[in-house]
Amino acid sequence: MDYKKAGVDIEAGYKSVELMKEHVKRTMREEVLGGLGGFSGAFSLAKIKNMEEPVLLSGTDGCGTKVKLAFIMDRHDTIGIDAVAMCVNDIACAGGEPLFFLDYIACGKNYPEKIAAIVSGVAEGCVQSDCALIGGETAEHPGLMPEDDYDIAGFAVGVVDKKDLITGENIKAGDVLIGIASTGVHSNGFSLVRKVFKMDKETLETYHEALGKTLGEALLAPTRIYVKALRSVKEAGVTIKGCSHITGGGFYENIPRMLPDGVRAVVKKDSYEVPEIFKMLAKEGEIEQQMMYNTFNMGIGMVLAVDPADADKAMQALREAGETAYIIGEIADGEKGVELC
């Protein structure tokens, strides 16, 4: 008896690491010390010394049951982008710059090419957010997970000067709400998605004119990363008073997280066109409107609160950064919460 016969292929693990290296190289920052393969990742904090009062930020998350679609479609090169996005977008919400990322992949069996494809997505997410991939773990779990299954999670660390923290404490009535477009469902609500649509290759590979792509392609579209977009707003001289990453819980749960007591967010539903994938979900699943806005991002992946005098400048900065953005509402006096009208 040996470890391979017990279900863990050490040689496959070595091959996975070798295949990963070319992807990891793309994410390197000058602060990274050493290379891939050590027992820990090392990252210099020399640049942080230039900050008045540096504050470390962290985020950890996964992709939920969206990985099921990757299994069915046998496409594994985008799910890693989702893992990165879910972590770095939260850091960006606080005004921070993501510094480095680590991933954790658990699998029933280590297929090196598949693991490398997953990590290629992680590397792409890191490139999109200027974040270094400095380490990770691939764990084989024979007997615990089916051979073809895997799950991925990640952990990111970022930094912000305390004076630049986005806390929401100065939000007041009259402030403008800007919504930045999502790329689709992102990485939340897939347990409901999988109940609405039949999860087989035939259904997922069916082309829909309204979507301009197959259903599977629309659903698997990776979560948009907003790090550079928020940086562009800051560099334009705009103070972002509040920022909300629209993840699980949709509008109703996430927007209030950036609000102080005594104000509410008033969102105008007709201020932008809701993407077709959400219309299909609502129709096919007979899902009530409130549940849609309480589960999905409905086409808005990030919401910013800015002073009305800064709204035009913020919108211009977002457009120049390649984002699609909308004025979706305003802040009003009242009990903390969200009103959709």
Secondary structure, DSSP 8 states (H G I E B T S, - for coil): --TTTTT--HHHHHHHHHHHHHHHHTT--TTEES-TTSSS-EE--GGGGGSSSEEEEEEEEE-GGGHHHHHHHT--SSHHHHHHHHHHHHHHHTT-EEEEEEEEEEESS--HHHHHHHHHHHHHHHHHTT-EEEEEEEEE-BTTB-TT-EEEEEEEEEEEEGGG---STT--TT-EEEEEE-SSSTTS-HHHHHHHS--SHHHHT-EETTTTEEHHHHHH------HHHHHHHHHTT----EEEE--TTHHHHHGGGG--TTEEEEE-GGGS---HHHHHHHHHHT--HHHHHTTS-TTEEEEEEE-GGGHHHHHHHHHHTT--EEEEEEEEESSSSEEE-
